[in-house]
Amino acid sequence: DGGITQSPKYLFRKEGQNVTLSCEQNLNHDAMYWYRQDPGQGLRLIYYSQIVNDFQKGDIAEGYSVSREKKESFPLTVTSAQKNPTAFYLCASSISPPLGYTFGSGTRLTVV
Amino acid sequence: DAKTTQPNSMESNEEEPVHLPCNHSTISGTDYIHWYRQLPSQGPEYVIHGLTSNVNNRMASLAIAEDRKSSTLILHRATLRDAAVYYCILKRGGAGSYQLTFGKGTKLSVIP
């Protein structure tokens, strides 16, 4: 079955360390997205990519970096510059331009 | 993207219909009305979307006011699996818009 795989489901890191979250899709979608969700809040867009080798900043890109070397993959690096990295991170994909979005099941990152 | 307003929470009895309201008084002519839902600790799931006419699918129905300033998501028979946060989102049509802007949504509780 086609879908989006985010791994791992739970991730723990020490403060000051960079960490990379994985997102892979086999839906043949051109566009991919990263969102952040804090408790009781809606989703906020971090970065998105319309096509391979291209990406744009979303509303809260500071402290994050991405790459899009392959159509299937859109990894997100949470750098030590991100002041409050503990959150639930969601990856999504869509056709380009988008009609609807398919989300992964998320990675819960805890920085201690 | 234009803003939507939803109640913070609603309750429904199991096997009863549920009407989830959404106000979007600043909607523009090219904005589509999307609904997603999010179960606890999971990514959002597409429910339904529409532009002007009422829409039905296997999950729900979407009733859109004639002036398009409000809409209602209708779950015809609530089950315990429908307990989730429901997001009403305006998505600009056309090639330029890739972003979905999520509010806090409506938390639906289903009472057995």
Boltz contact constraints between the chains, C-beta under 6 A:
constraints:
  - contact:
      token1: [A, 42]
      token2: [B, 102]
      max_distance: 6.0
  - contact:
      token1: [A, 42]
      token2: [B, 103]
      max_distance: 6.0
  - contact:
      token1: [A, 42]
      token2: [B, 104]
      max_distance: 6.0
  - contact:
      token1: [A, 43]
      token2: [B, 102]
      max_distance: 6.0
  - contact:
      token1: [A, 45]
      token2: [B, 99]
      max_distance: 6.0
  - contact:
      token1: [A, 48]
      token2: [B, 98]
      max_distance: 6.0
  - contact:
      token1: [A, 90]
      token2: [B, 43]
      max_distance: 6.0
  - contact:
      token1: [A, 97]
      token2: [B, 95]
      max_distance: 6.0
  - contact:
      token1: [A, 98]
      token2: [B, 98]
      max_distance: 6.0
  - contact:
      token1: [A, 100]
      token2: [B, 46]
      max_distance: 6.0
  - contact:
      token1: [A, 103]
      token2: [B, 43]
      max_distance: 6.0
  - contact:
      token1: [A, 103]
      token2: [B, 44]
      max_distance: 6.0
  - contact:
      token1: [A, 104]
      token2: [B, 43]
      max_distance: 6.0
  - contact:
      token1: [A, 105]
      token2: [B, 42]
      max_distance: 6.0
  - contact:
      token1: [A, 105]
      token2: [B, 43]
      max_distance: 6.0
  - contact:
      token1: [A, 106]
      token2: [B, 43]
      max_distance: 6.0
